[in-house]
Amino acid sequence: MMMRIEMDDGSIPSKTYLLLLTHLSSLLFLLHPLLFLLSLSYHCCFLSLSLSLSLSLSLSSSFYPFVYLTAITTQQNPNFTHSLILSSGNN
């Protein structure tokens, strides 16, 4: 069975172009498991890095009290509807 390959403009590609295309597609076919494993290892590394970072942040937040600003509404003074107070994370 013969198969005819044409370019978009109707011309027939050269044998060198077809040979290059064949070698490139077979190379990609042979390398795709390796590329898949590389991408998988990259994602696993990124996942373990993000998990360790979140774990270290959660541990540090439990050991060191955070000082943060809390907005409260003051009813006593109508000129200041919101005031910022400094409070500790151990409330």
N, C-alpha and C positions, 0 to 999 in steps of 0.2 A: 504494500500500500504506500503510495507516494503522497507526501504532504507538501503543499506549496505555501511558502511564507512570503508575505508581501509587507512592505512598509506602508505607512499611512498615505503616502503619495502614490502608491501603486507600483513602486519600483521593487525589484528583487534585491535583497541585501547580499553583500559579498560573502564569500566563504570564510574569510577572516573574521568578519563580524559575527557570523553564526558560530564559528569555533570559539571565539572569545565569550560569547553569550552562554554557550554550552558549558564551558569551563567555569565560568563565574557562577552559574546556577548550581553546578555540581559541588563547587567549593562551598557555597552557602549551605547547601543541603548537608554536607559533611560537618560543617562547623556549627550548625544551629544547636546541637545538644550542648556544645561547649559554651556558646553564647548564652543559652538558657541557664546553665549552671553558674556562669559568671553573674548574670543578673539576679539569680536567686541568692547567691552568696552576698551580693551587694545589699539586697533587701533585708536579708537576715542580719547582716552587720548593722544596718541602719535601725532595724527594729530593736536589736539588743542594746544599741547605743541610746536610743530614745527611752527604753525601759529603765536602763540604769540611771539615766539622767533624771527621770521622773521619780525613781525610788530615792535617789540621793536628795532631791528637793523635798520630798515628803518627809524624809528622816531629819533633814536640817530644820524644817519648819516645826517639827515636834520638839526639837531640842532647844532651838533658839526662838524666843518670843518675838513675833513681828510687831513692829510699831507702825501703826497705820492711822490715817486720818479718817475720822468718821463724821459725816455730816448729820447734824441733828437740828430739829426745828425748835426754836426757842419761842415760847408762848409769852414770856415776860416782857420782852422788848419788841414792839412792833416794827422798829426801824431795822432790826436784824432778823430776817426771816430764817436764815441759815447761818450757823456758826460752825467752824471747824474746831474740833478738839482732838488732842493727841491722846490716844488710848493704847493700852497694851493688848496683845493677843491672848492674854490669859484671863479673859473675863468670864 
